[in-house]
C-alpha cells in the first residue's frame, strides 16, 4: 500500500458526479480529503491523499481523467513564498504538523515541507506578511 497526495481540478460539467465514491468503491482506494471547493457554478479543486496499491491508484486516476478531471501530483493548495517570508516565526506555533519549521536554530530561517502540510490554513491567517497563501 502506498499513499499519494494529489490535487484534482474539476471542470464545471463534472462537479456533480460521485467521483470519490467510485474511487473508493470501484478502485479499492482510501481517500482522505484535506480541502475541497467543488460547486456546479465554477471550476472545482480537491486536495486529497489516495491510499491503495500502485495499480489501483493508477487505474483510479485513469478513470478520473476520462471525466476531464486533471490530476496534479506536484502541487498543493497552500503556497509558501520564501522571498516574502521574514522569518518572524509566527506561523511555527500554529502549524500542527511542523510543515513550517526552523531546521537550524543557528540561522532561525523558516523552512516549508509541503509533504507534511495538511492544508489546515492556519499559516495563512497567522502570517502578517502574507508569505503563505492559498490557490483557492
C-alpha positions as a Markdown table, in Angstrom:
| # | Residue | x | y | z |
|---|---|---|---|---|
| 1 | Unk | 0.0 | 0.0 | 0.0 |
| 2 | Unk | 1.2 | 3.5 | -0.9 |
| 3 | Unk | -0.2 | 7.0 | -0.3 |
| 4 | Unk | -0.1 | 9.8 | -2.8 |
| 5 | Unk | -1.1 | 13.4 | -2.2 |
| 6 | Unk | -3.0 | 14.7 | -5.2 |
| 7 | Unk | -4.8 | 17.8 | -6.4 |
| 8 | Unk | -7.8 | 17.2 | -8.7 |
| 9 | Unk | -9.1 | 20.0 | -10.9 |
| 10 | Unk | -12.8 | 19.6 | -11.9 |
| 11 | Unk | -14.4 | 21.2 | -14.9 |
| 12 | Unk | -17.9 | 22.7 | -14.3 |
| 13 | Unk | -19.5 | 19.8 | -16.1 |
| 14 | Unk | -18.1 | 17.1 | -13.7 |
| 15 | Unk | -18.7 | 18.7 | -10.3 |
| 16 | Unk | -21.9 | 16.8 | -9.6 |
| 17 | Unk | -20.7 | 13.3 | -10.3 |
| 18 | Unk | -19.8 | 10.9 | -7.4 |
| 19 | Unk | -16.2 | 10.6 | -8.4 |
| 20 | Unk | -14.8 | 10.0 | -4.9 |
| 21 | Unk | -17.4 | 7.3 | -4.3 |
| 22 | Unk | -16.2 | 5.5 | -7.4 |
| 23 | Unk | -12.6 | 5.7 | -6.4 |
| 24 | Unk | -13.5 | 4.1 | -3.1 |
| 25 | Unk | -16.0 | 1.5 | -4.3 |
| 26 | Unk | -14.6 | 0.6 | -7.8 |
| 27 | Unk | -10.9 | 1.0 | -7.3 |
| 28 | Unk | -10.4 | 0.0 | -3.6 |
| 29 | Unk | -8.9 | 3.3 | -2.6 |
| 30 | Unk | -8.9 | 5.0 | 0.7 |
| 31 | Unk | -9.5 | 8.7 | 0.3 |
| 32 | Unk | -8.6 | 11.4 | 2.9 |
| 33 | Unk | -9.8 | 14.8 | 1.7 |
| 34 | Unk | -7.8 | 17.8 | 3.0 |
| 35 | Unk | -9.6 | 20.6 | 1.1 |
| 36 | Unk | -12.3 | 20.9 | -1.4 |
| 37 | Unk | -14.1 | 23.6 | -3.3 |
| 38 | Unk | -16.4 | 21.9 | -5.8 |
| 39 | Unk | -19.6 | 23.8 | -6.9 |
| 40 | Unk | -21.7 | 23.4 | -10.1 |
| 41 | Unk | -21.1 | 27.1 | -11.0 |
| 42 | Unk | -17.3 | 27.1 | -11.2 |
| 43 | Unk | -14.2 | 25.0 | -11.6 |
| 44 | Unk | -13.6 | 22.8 | -8.6 |
| 45 | Unk | -10.5 | 21.7 | -6.6 |
| 46 | Unk | -9.9 | 18.8 | -4.4 |
| 47 | Unk | -6.7 | 18.1 | -2.4 |
| 48 | Unk | -6.6 | 14.6 | -1.0 |
| 49 | Unk | -4.5 | 11.6 | 0.0 |
| 50 | Unk | -5.1 | 8.5 | -2.0 |
| 51 | Unk | -4.1 | 5.2 | -0.4 |
| 52 | Unk | -4.0 | 1.9 | -2.2 |
| 53 | Unk | -1.9 | -0.3 | -4.4 |
| 54 | Unk | 0.1 | 1.4 | -7.1 |
| 55 | Unk | -2.0 | -0.4 | -9.7 |
| 56 | Unk | -5.4 | 0.6 | -8.1 |
| 57 | Unk | -4.2 | 4.3 | -7.8 |
| 58 | Unk | -3.1 | 4.2 | -11.5 |
| 59 | Unk | -6.5 | 2.8 | -12.6 |
| 60 | Unk | -8.4 | 5.2 | -10.4 |
| 61 | Unk | -6.5 | 8.2 | -11.8 |
| 62 | Unk | -7.1 | 6.9 | -15.4 |
| 63 | Unk | -10.8 | 6.8 | -14.5 |
| 64 | Unk | -11.0 | 10.4 | -13.3 |
| 65 | Unk | -9.0 | 11.6 | -16.4 |
| 66 | Unk | -11.8 | 10.1 | -18.6 |
| 67 | Unk | -14.1 | 12.6 | -16.9 |
| 68 | Unk | -11.8 | 15.6 | -17.9 |
| 69 | Unk | -10.6 | 15.9 | -14.3 |
| 70 | Unk | -6.9 | 17.0 | -14.2 |
| 71 | Unk | -4.7 | 15.2 | -11.8 |
| 72 | Unk | -1.7 | 17.0 | -10.3 |
| 73 | Unk | 0.8 | 15.2 | -8.2 |
| 74 | Unk | 3.1 | 18.1 | -7.7 |
| 75 | Unk | 1.0 | 20.9 | -6.4 |
| 76 | Unk | -0.9 | 21.7 | -3.3 |
| 77 | Unk | -3.5 | 24.4 | -2.5 |
| 78 | Unk | -1.2 | 26.1 | 0.1 |
| 79 | Unk | 1.8 | 28.0 | -1.1 |
| 80 | Unk | 4.7 | 29.4 | 0.9 |
| 81 | Unk | 6.8 | 32.2 | -0.6 |
| 82 | Unk | 10.3 | 32.1 | 0.9 |
| 83 | Unk | 11.1 | 35.5 | -0.6 |
| 84 | Unk | 8.2 | 37.2 | 1.2 |
| 85 | Unk | 8.8 | 35.3 | 4.5 |
| 86 | Unk | 10.6 | 37.5 | 7.1 |
| 87 | Unk | 11.3 | 34.5 | 9.4 |
| 88 | Unk | 9.3 | 36.1 | 12.2 |
| 89 | Unk | 8.2 | 32.6 | 13.3 |
| 90 | Unk | 4.6 | 33.5 | 13.9 |
| 91 | Unk | 3.5 | 30.5 | 11.8 |
| 92 | Unk | 5.5 | 27.9 | 13.7 |
| 93 | Unk | 3.3 | 27.6 | 16.7 |
| 94 | Unk | 0.2 | 27.4 | 14.5 |
| 95 | Unk | 1.4 | 24.7 | 12.2 |
| 96 | Unk | 0.1 | 21.4 | 13.7 |
| 97 | Unk | 2.3 | 19.1 | 11.5 |
| 98 | Unk | 5.6 | 21.2 | 11.5 |
| 99 | Unk | 5.4 | 21.7 | 7.8 |
| 100 | Unk | 6.6 | 25.2 | 8.6 |
| 101 | Unk | 9.6 | 24.8 | 10.9 |
| 102 | Unk | 13.1 | 26.0 | 11.8 |
| 103 | Unk | 15.6 | 23.3 | 10.9 |
| 104 | Unk | 18.6 | 25.2 | 12.0 |
| 105 | Unk | 18.4 | 27.2 | 15.2 |
| 106 | Unk | 21.6 | 29.0 | 14.4 |
| 107 | Unk | 20.1 | 30.8 | 11.4 |
| 108 | Unk | 16.5 | 30.8 | 12.6 |
| 109 | Unk | 15.3 | 30.6 | 9.0 |
| 110 | Unk | 11.8 | 29.2 | 8.4 |
| 111 | Unk | 11.5 | 26.2 | 6.1 |
| 112 | Unk | 8.5 | 24.6 | 4.5 |
| 113 | Unk | 8.0 | 20.9 | 3.9 |
| 114 | Unk | 5.0 | 20.5 | 1.6 |
| 115 | Unk | 4.8 | 16.7 | 2.2 |
| 116 | Unk | 3.9 | 17.4 | 5.9 |
| 117 | Unk | 1.3 | 20.1 | 5.1 |
| 118 | Unk | -2.4 | 19.0 | 5.7 |
| 119 | Unk | -3.8 | 22.3 | 4.4 |
| 120 | Unk | -5.3 | 23.4 | 7.7 |
| 121 | Unk | -4.7 | 27.0 | 6.6 |
| 122 | Unk | -3.5 | 28.2 | 10.0 |
| 123 | Unk | -0.4 | 29.7 | 8.4 |
| 124 | Unk | -2.5 | 31.9 | 6.1 |
| 125 | Unk | -4.4 | 33.6 | 8.8 |
| 126 | Unk | -1.4 | 33.9 | 11.1 |
| 127 | Unk | 1.2 | 35.2 | 8.6 |
| 128 | Unk | 1.4 | 39.0 | 9.0 |
| 129 | Unk | 3.5 | 39.3 | 5.8 |
| 130 | Unk | 1.3 | 37.0 | 3.6 |
| 131 | Unk | 4.1 | 34.6 | 2.8 |
| 132 | Unk | 1.5 | 31.8 | 3.0 |
| 133 | Unk | -1.4 | 31.8 | 0.6 |
| 134 | Unk | -4.0 | 29.6 | -1.0 |
| 135 | Unk | -4.6 | 29.0 | -4.7 |
| 136 | Unk | -8.3 | 28.7 | -4.0 |
